[in-house]
Amino acid sequence: MKLHDIDSSRLPEIADSVKECINMGEWLLFKTESQDSAGEAAFFLKTPTSVFKLSDRGGVLHEVDDGFDRLEIDELFYFSDVSKPVSLSNIRPR
């Protein structure tokens, strides 16, 4: 799985609160090579209860009704210009 940092302006149709949920790790923004991802979806957004297909601007196309549990995450995205939690591995003792 590849991790990518992208600028939030690349997906202007995603609300700031959703971008924060993604960077906090509560929701996942990803791409997949499996299933019918070659269709109109540029990205997928996984929330605790649903998966949504997104356009290349981040707009919701529709909810994935069936088979979302079989989607493999090939590329995971975070926003480089939205705050992220501090990782314990990045904390240095004084």
Stockholm file with secondary structure:
# STOCKHOLM 1.0

chainA/1-94         MKLHDIDSSRLPEIADSVKECINMGEWLLFKTESQDSAGEAAFFLKTPTSVFKLSDRGGVLHEVDDGFDRLEIDELFYFSDVSKPVSLSNIRPR
#=GR chainA/1-94 SS CEEEEECGGGSTTSCHHHHHHHHTTSSEEEECSSTTTTSSCSEEEECSSCEEEECTTSCEEEECCSSGGGCCCCEEEEETTSCCCCCGGGCCCC
#=GC SS_cons        CEEEEECGGGSTTSCHHHHHHHHTTSSEEEECSSTTTTSSCSEEEECSSCEEEECTTSCEEEECCSSGGGCCCCEEEEETTSCCCCCGGGCCCC
//
